[in-house]
Amino acid sequence: MAVERSSVSSLFNRSDADIVFRSSDGVDFRLHKLVLAMASPVFADMFTLPSHDSEKALSVVDLSEEASTLEDLLVLCYPMERPDFLRLSRLRDALLAAIKYEMTFASNTLKRNLRLFLTSEVSTVPPDSPPEYDSIPAAALAKAHTYRQECVRVALETFGSHQWMVSGPHGRVVTVSRKGNVDTTKSWVWLAAWWEVYSKAAMAKLSLRSLGSVVVHDQLLRHALAGTETCQTCGPKAPLDLKAYAEAVAKRIDEATSKA
C-alpha cells in the first residue's frame, strides 16, 4: 500500500540538511550528503548521479528500510548517543542495512553489540523460541551454545572457589589464635544452614544464566536469609554480610566470564 503522507524524524530534522531519506513506513530523515558519503560508498556513488529535482527542493531518496532501522543506523553516522538494542530482531535489521550500504564501521559496531547481546541474553533457548532464531545460521547457534557452556563452567568454578574468602584485599580473613582456635567472625566463612541454602540456589541459577547479577538477586538473598531471624549469632550481621559477599563474588564471576 502506498504511503500518502510522511512525517519527519524527531532526531534528524536539521534545517541545514541537503538530502532527505524516506523510510518504507513514510518517515523523512533530513540529512547531510557529506556525512552520508563518508559513511557509505554506496551513498557516495548515489550522490554522483544527476538529479532531476529542483535546485531549491531537497532530493528525496526512498529506502526499503523502516524508520526504526534507519534511525538505529544513522545515529552511528552522527555524533549522537548510541542505541541500546533490547530486541535481537532490531539489531539484526540494523546490521543487515549496514552491510547492504557497505558501512564497515557501523557493521563492526553492530557485530560487537551482537556479541554482547548473545553474552547477556542467550543463556537458554526457550521452547517457544522467537522467530529471530530462524534466521541465525546453525553454526552461529552452535558457537553461542558452546560459548554459553564455557561461561557456565567458569561461573560455577568461580563461585565454588572459596580460597579468596579466607584471605585477600577485602580484609575479611580467618584468624587462628596461638592456642589454635579458629575465629571466623570477621570473615566470609559461614558454617550455617542459611549459607548452604544460598550456595545451592545460586549455583542452580548460575547453571542457567552465567551472570554475576544472578547471585545478587533480592529474591535469592531473601530466601537464604529467611532462617537467620531467630539466630542470635547470624541474625544481626547475616543480611549485610551476605549482600557484601554476593556483590563481591558477582564481580568476580563477571570478570571471569568476560575472559571465557
TITILO-534368 format. One record per residue: residue in three letters; x, y, z of N, C-alpha, C in turn. Coordinates in pm, whole numbers, padded with zeros to 5 digits, always signed. Layout:
TITILO-534368
AlaXYZXYZXYZ...
This chain:
TITILO-534368
Met+00085-00119+00000+00000+00000+00000+00089+00125+00000Ala+00058+00219-00086+00140+00339-00099+00123+00430+00022Val+00229+00495+00058+00225+00589+00169+00189+00727+00116Glu+00080+00784+00164+00032+00912+00112+00099+01030+00181Arg+00124+01019+00309+00182+01128+00384+00308+01079+00454Ser+00398+01172+00478+00520+01135+00551+00537+01227+00670Ser+00596+01173+00774+00630+01252+00892+00781+01273+00891Val+00830+01354+00984+00972+01383+00989+01030+01328+01118Ser+01146+01262+01109+01212+01207+01226+01246+01319+01324Ser+01218+01298+01450+01249+01399+01552+01400+01411+01575Leu+01474+01305+01547+01618+01307+01565+01691+01369+01447Phe+01635+01353+01330+01703+01400+01208+01611+01498+01134Asn+01613+01619+01181+01527+01723+01123+01602+01856+01118Arg+01725+01851+01068+01810+01970+01064+01768+02063+00950Ser+01768+02192+00981+01730+02292+00880+01837+02305+00770Asp+01961+02265+00803+02069+02277+00704+02089+02149+00623Ala+01992+02059+00628+02003+01933+00554+02004+01960+00403Asp+02070+01870+00329+02072+01885+00184+02026+01758+00112Ile+01970+01664+00188+01915+01541+00130+01812+01485+00226Val+01712+01418+00172+01609+01355+00255+01602+01207+00223Phe+01615+01123+00325+01592+00980+00311+01453+00951+00365Arg+01374+00879+00290+01238+00845+00333+01229+00694+00357Ser+01186+00657+00476+01175+00515+00512+01054+00452+00444Ser+01049+00319+00448+00939+00248+00384+00806+00273+00453Asp+00811+00316+00580+00686+00347+00651+00661+00498+00657Gly+00723+00573+00566+00687+00712+00546+00742+00813+00642Val+00862+00792+00694+00925+00889+00783+01045+00950+00710Asp+01050+01083+00709+01158+01154+00642+01274+01181+00738Phe+01395+01163+00689+01517+01191+00764+01593+01300+00688Arg+01600+01418+00745+01670+01530+00683+01818+01520+00718Leu+01901+01490+00619+02040+01452+00643+02138+01537+00563His+02265+01498+00570+02372+01572+00504+02452+01478+00414Lys+02463+01515+00289+02532+01430+00192+02676+01401+00233Leu+02745+01502+00284+02885+01484+00320+02901+01375+00425Val+02816+01377+00528+02823+01277+00634+02793+01138+00578Leu+02688+01130+00497+02647+01001+00442+02752+00945+00345Ala+02810+01032+00266+02912+00987+00170+03035+00934+00242Met+03070+00996+00354+03184+00947+00431+03153+00813+00498Ala+03026+00791+00530+02987+00669+00599+02967+00551+00506Ser+02927+00579+00382+02890+00469+00292+02934+00498+00148Pro+03013+00410+00088+03049+00427-00053+02928+00413-00145Val+02826+00340-00097+02703+00326-00177+02634+00462-00188Phe+02624+00532-00077+02562+00665-00078+02650+00763-00156Ala+02781+00750-00140+02872+00841-00211+02852+00829-00362Asp+02841+00706-00411+02818+00686-00555+02681+00738-00597Met+02583+00720-00509+02447+00765-00538+02443+00915-00561Phe+02519+00990-00482+02515+01135-00490+02587+01190-00613Thr+02662+01104-00683+02728+01149-00806+02635+01143-00926Leu+02520+01075-00908+02425+01063-01018+02352+01195-01038Pro+02317+01229-01162+02245+01356-01188+02107+01354-01124Ser+02065+01467-01070+01935+01479-01005+01840+01558-01092His+01714+01514-01096+01612+01583-01175+01525+01673-01087Asp+01559+01682-00960+01480+01765-00870+01517+01912-00887Ser+01426+01996-00841+01450+02140-00845+01570+02176-00757Glu+01644+02277-00797+01761+02317-00719+01721+02364-00580Lys+01599+02418-00567+01554+02469-00439+01496+02360-00349Ala+01451+02251-00408+01389+02142-00332+01493+02036-00298Leu+01481+01981-00180+01572+01873-00139+01535+01744-00211Ser+01637+01673-00257+01612+01542-00318+01563+01445-00213Val+01464+01365-00249+01409+01265-00159+01445+01127-00212Val+01510+01046-00128+01552+00911-00166+01467+00812-00087Asp+01392+00732-00157+01309+00630-00092+01392+00506-00064Leu+01392+00462+00060+01467+00343+00100+01370+00234+00145Ser+01419+00111+00142+01333-00004+00174+01326-00034+00324Glu+01412+00032+00403+01415+00005+00547+01309+00087+00621Glu+01262+00032+00732+01168+00105+00816+01241+00214+00894Ala+01164+00306+00951+01221+00420+01021+01308+00378+01138Ser+01264+00277+01214+01341+00234+01331+01479+00183+01291Thr+01485+00112+01177+01614+00060+01129+01705+00173+01083Leu+01649+00267+01008+01729+00380+00961+01780+00464+01078Glu+01696+00482+01177+01737+00560+01294+01853+00492+01366Asp+01843+00361+01387+01950+00286+01453+02080+00295+01374Leu+02067+00298+01242+02186+00302+01157+02246+00443+01150Leu+02160+00542+01137+02208+00679+01117+02272+00740+01241Val+02228+00697+01359+02291+00752+01480+02437+00708+01491Leu+02473+00604+01417+02613+00562+01414+02696+00649+01321Cys+02629+00727+01237+02700+00814+01143+02719+00954+01201Tyr+02635+00991+01293+02639+01125+01352+02688+01117+01496Pro+02740+01228+01549+02783+01229+01691+02663+01232+01784Met+02601+01115+01799+02480+01103+01879+02494+00984+01973Glu+02408+00977+02071+02410+00865+02165+02375+00736+02092Arg+02452+00631+02119+02430+00504+02052+02305+00433+02107Pro+02236+00358+02021+02113+00291+02066+02142+00171+02155Asp+02049+00143+02247+02054+00021+02327+01957-00078+02264Phe+02010-00187+02214+01925-00285+02145+01867-00384+02247Leu+01735-00380+02264+01668-00469+02357+01608-00589+02286Arg+01603-00582+02153+01546-00693+02075+01645-00735+01968Leu+01663-00865+01957+01755-00919+01858+01712-00883+01717Ser+01582-00880+01690+01533-00850+01555+01573-00709+01511Arg+01569-00615+01605+01605-00476+01570+01755-00465+01543Leu+01834-00532+01622+01978-00532+01600+02011-00598+01467Arg+01942-00707+01438+01965-00778+01311+01933-00689+01191Asp+01820-00618+01196+01780-00532+01084+01881-00420+01061Ala+01931-00362+01170+02031-00255+01156+02160-00309+01096Leu+02201-00429+01140+02323-00489+01089+02311-00522+00940Leu+02196-00576+00900+02175-00608+00759+02178-00482+00673Ala+02122-00372+00724+02124-00246+00649+02266-00193+00638Ala+02344-00204+00745+02483-00158+00743+02564-00236+00640Ile+02541-00366+00633+02610-00449+00535+02567-00411+00393Lys+02437-00390+00377+02381-00354+00245+02444-00226+00191Tyr+02461-00127+00278+02514+00002+00233+02666+00011+00253Glu+02729-00102+00280+02875-00113+00291+02933-00016+00394Met+02863-00005+00506+02908+00082+00615+02990-00003+00712Thr+03118-00018+00681+03204-00111+00753+03212-00080+00902Phe+03233+00047+00935+03248+00082+01076+03120+00054+01153Ala+03004+00080+01090+02877+00054+01155+02855-00096+01170Ser+02893-00172+01069+02881-00319+01076+02962-00374+01192Asn+03085-00325+01207+03170-00373+01315+03112-00338+01452Thr+03059-00217+01464+02997-00175+01590+02877-00262+01623Leu+02794-00289+01524+02674-00368+01545+02708-00514+01573Lys+02815-00564+01514+02858-00700+01542+02905-00713+01687Arg+02971-00609+01737+03011-00610+01878+02887-00609+01968Asn+02787-00533+01929+02661-00533+02003+02596-00670+02002Leu+02608-00739+01888+02551-00872+01876+02620-00968+01972Arg+02752-00959+01983+02823-01046+02076+02783-01018+02219Leu+02764-00890+02254+02720-00855+02389+02579-00906+02413Phe+02496-00898+02309+02358-00946+02321+02357-01095+02349Leu+02439-01170+02277+02444-01314+02298+02497-01348+02436Thr+02595-01270+02483+02653-01294+02615+02550-01279+02724Ser+02465-01176+02714+02372-01146+02823+02237-01214+02808Glu+02198-01246+02684+02062-01296+02665+02052-01442+02624Val+02149-01491+02548+02136-01629+02500+02192-01724+02605Ser+02124-01732+02718+02162-01823+02824+02085-01953+02811Thr+01962-01941+02774+01880-02059+02749+01798-02033+02624Val+01766-02136+02552+01679-02124+02436+01541-02173+02476Pro+01442-02085+02487+01311-02126+02533+01244-02221+02435Pro+01149-02302+02482+01082-02395+02393+01008-02324+02280Asp+00955-02205+02309+00888-02127+02206+00983-02017+02159Ser+01090-02059+02092+01195-01967+02051+01138-01856+01963Pro+01189-01732+01977+01141-01621+01895+01175-01645+01749Pro+01101-01583+01657+01123-01607+01513+01261-01567+01467Glu+01330-01478+01542+01464-01435+01501+01561-01551+01494Tyr+01537-01656+01575+01628-01770+01576+01628-01843+01442Asp+01518-01830+01366+01510-01899+01238+01609-01843+01137Ser+01649-01716+01155+01740-01653+01058+01886-01660+01101Ile+01913-01720+01217+02051-01733+01263+02108-01865+01213Pro+02223-01862+01147+02282-01987+01095+02307-02087+01208Ala+02296-02215+01174+02316-02320+01274+02457-02313+01334Ala+02554-02278+01252+02692-02269+01301+02704-02161+01409Ala+02633-02049+01388+02637-01940+01487+02570-01983+01616Leu+02458-02053+01605+02390-02101+01725+02477-02202+01800Ala+02547-02286+01725+02634-02385+01788+02747-02316+01864Lys+02804-02211+01803+02910-02136+01871+02857-02067+01996Ala+02736-02012+01985+02676-01945+02101+02651-02045+02213His+02606-02166+02175+02581-02269+02275+02711-02312+02345Thr+02815-02331+02264+02945-02368+02320+02998-02259+02411Tyr+02983-02135+02368+03028-02022+02449+02950-02015+02580Arg+02820-02038+02572+02737-02037+02692+02782-02145+02790Gln+02808-02264+02739+02852-02373+02826+02983-02338+02896Glu+03074-02276+02823+03202-02238+02882+03182-02131+02989Cys+03093-02035+02963+03065-01931+03062+03003-01990+03188Val+02914-02087+03171+02852-02153+03286+02959-02225+03368Arg+03048-02296+03298+03154-02369+03369+03241-02273+03449Val+03281-02163+03386+03367-02066+03453+03295-02001+03570Ala+03167-01967+03551+03090-01903+03658+03076-01994+03779Leu+03045-02121+03755+03031-02217+03866+03163-02241+03936Glu+03269-02248+03857+03402-02269+03914+03443-02150+04000Thr+03413-02031+03952+03445-01909+04028+03364-01902+04157Phe+03236-01932+04147+03151-01927+04267+03193-02033+04368Gly+03235-02148+04319+03270-02258+04409+03409-02247+04468Ser+03490-02152+04420+03624-02133+04473+03617-02042+04596His+03654-02096+04713+03639-02023+04838+03770-01971+04895Gln+03880-01995+04826+04009-01952+04879+04014-01801+04902Trp+03956-01727+04807+03959-01581+04818+03878-01531+04937Met+03788-01616+04990+03705-01574+05102+03782-01566+05233Val+03884-01649+05246+03957-01655+05373+04077-01563+05376Ser+04118-01512+05261+04230-01418+05258+04216-01333+05133Gly+04264-01212+05142+04254-01126+05026+04242-00981+05065Pro+04230-00893+04966+04228-00750+04992+04101-00700+05059His+03999-00786+05069+03872-00741+05129+03881-00727+05280Gly+03986-00780+05342+04004-00765+05486+03925-00860+05572Arg+03850-00948+05510+03769-01043+05587+03845-01176+05592Val+03929-01192+05691+04017-01309+05698+03983-01397+05816Val+04023-01521+05803+04012-01618+05914+04139-01608+05996Thr+04125-01593+06126+04243-01584+06213+04250-01706+06305Val+04371-01741+06341+04395-01855+06430+04478-01806+06548Ser+04428-01828+06669+04500-01783+06789+04620-01874+06818Arg+04702-01832+06913+04818-01913+06949+04777-02049+07003Lys+04658-02056+07059+04609-02182+07112+04545-02271+07003Gly+04544-02218+06882+04488-02297+06772+04340-02278+06751Asn+04280-02181+06816+04137-02155+06799+04112-02073+06672Val+04019-02121+06592+03987-02054+06466+03875-01953+06488Asp+03899-01831+06441+03800-01725+06454+03752-01684+06314Thr+03625-01711+06287+03568-01676+06156+03470-01560+06165Thr+03463-01495+06278+03363-01389+06298+03385-01269+06206Lys+03508-01248+06161+03536-01134+06074+03557-01177+05929Ser+03518-01299+05899+03542-01350+05764+03410-01374+05691Trp+03425-01423+05568+03309-01463+05489+03294-01615+05492Val+03340-01677+05597+03326-01822+05609+03215-01850+05709Trp+03110-01911+05661+02995-01939+05747+02968-02089+05750Leu+02949-02142+05868+02908-02282+05882+02765-02280+05930Ala+02676-02242+05841+02536-02224+05879+02445-02278+05769Ala+02325-02320+05811+02231-02379+05716+02188-02277+05610Trp+02173-02149+05650+02127-02050+05554+02229-02028+05442Trp+02358-02043+05475+02461-02030+05372+02451-02144+05272Glu+02422-02263+05323+02406-02379+05235+02288-02358+05140Val+02180-02299+05194+02062-02271+05111+02099-02172+04999Tyr+02169-02067+05036+02209-01967+04938+02302-02026+04833Ser+02401-02100+04877+02501-02155+04786+02440-02248+04683Lys+02352-02338+04728+02289-02433+04636+02198-02361+04537Ala+02121-02264+04587+02029-02192+04499+02105-02109+04397Ala+02214-02044+04440+02293-01962+04350+02356-02045+04239Met+02406-02162+04273+02469-02247+04172+02365-02300+04073Ala+02245-02326+04122+02138-02371+04032+02103-02260+03933Lys+02098-02137+03981+02067-02024+03893+02180-01999+03794Leu+02304-02011+03840+02419-01987+03753+02427-02091+03641Ser+02379-02209+03668+02382-02312+03563+02288-02278+03448Leu+02196-02184+03472+02105-02139+03367+02147-02006+03306Arg+02199-01917+03392+02243-01786+03345+02374-01751+03413Ser+02480-01745+03337+02614-01725+03393+02647-01578+03409Leu+02563-01507+03482+02582-01364+03503+02597-01334+03651Gly+02683-01238+03683+02701-01201+03821+02574-01151+03886Ser+02486-01087+03808+02362-01034+03863+02272-01142+03921Val+02294-01266+03879+02212-01377+03928+02231-01396+04079Val+02355-01387+04127+02383-01419+04266+02350-01306+04362Val+02315-01188+04309+02278-01076+04396+02128-01045+04389His+02053-01134+04325+01910-01109+04310+01843-01107+04448Asp+01758-01008+04471+01693-00989+04602+01617-01113+04647Gln+01546-01176+04556+01467-01294+04594+01556-01407+04642Leu+01670-01425+04579+01765-01528+04619+01819-01500+04758Leu+01855-01375+04785+01910-01339+04915+01804-01351+05024Arg+01684-01305+04997+01576-01311+05098+01544-01456+05135His+01542-01542+05034+01512-01683+05058+01616-01746+05150Ala+01743-01714+05125+01851-01772+05206+01850-01717+05349Leu+01813-01591+05363+01818-01526+05495+01694-01551+05580Ala+01597-01623+05525+01473-01645+05598+01496-01716+05731Gly+01599-01800+05738+01623-01877+05860+01714-01810+05960Thr+01758-01688+05931+01853-01621+06022+01786-01535+06127Glu+01658-01512+06113+01589-01419+06203+01593-01465+06349Thr+01589-01595+06371+01587-01647+06508+01726-01683+06560Cys+01828-01663+06477+01964-01698+06518+02032-01576+06581Gln+02069-01588+06708+02131-01476+06777+02272-01446+06724Thr+02338-01549+06670+02474-01529+06618+02472-01471+06477Cys+02391-01531+06390+02389-01490+06249+02296-01372+06223Gly+02186-01370+06295+02081-01273+06267+02125-01130+06249Pro+02203-01073+06343+02238-00931+06335+02320-00892+06213Lys+02410-00980+06169+02501-00938+06062+02484-01014+05930Ala+02404-01120+05930+02391-01201+05809+02345-01123+05687Pro+02243-01038+05696+02197-00965+05576+02308-00879+05512Leu+02379-00802+05594+02484-00716+05539+02602-00798+05487Asp+02637-00902+05563+02750-00986+05520+02721-01056+05388Leu+02601-01112+05377+02567-01186+05256+02559-01091+05137Lys+02503-00973+05155+02494-00876+05045+02634-00836+04999Ala+02723-00809+05095+02860-00769+05059+02931-00883+04986Tyr+02913-01005+05036+02975-01120+04971+02920-01140+04830Ala+02787-01134+04817+02724-01157+04687+02772-01055+04584Glu+02784-00931+04624+02831-00828+04531+02977-00853+04490Ala+03057-00898+04586+03198-00926+04556+03212-01046+04462Val+03138-01152+04489+03151-01271+04404+03087-01246+04268Ala+02985-01163+04262+02923-01129+04134+03025-01060+04043Lys+03103-00970+04100+03208-00902+04023+03312-01002+03974Arg+03349-01096+04060+03446-01198+04021+03392-01284+03906Ile+03265-01319+03914+03203-01401+03810+03203-01329+03675Asp+03163-01202+03676+03160-01126+03550+03299-01108+03492Glu+03398-01086+03578+03535-01071+03530+03586-01202+03470Ala+03551-01314+03534+03598-01445+03485+03530-01482+03353Thr+03400-01461+03344+03329-01499+03221+03365-01408+03104Ser+03406-01286+03133+03445-01195+03024+03572-01242+02955Lys+03647-01330+03021+03770-01384+02964+03750-01523+02903Ala+03627-01572+02911+03600-01710+02862+03614-01717+02710
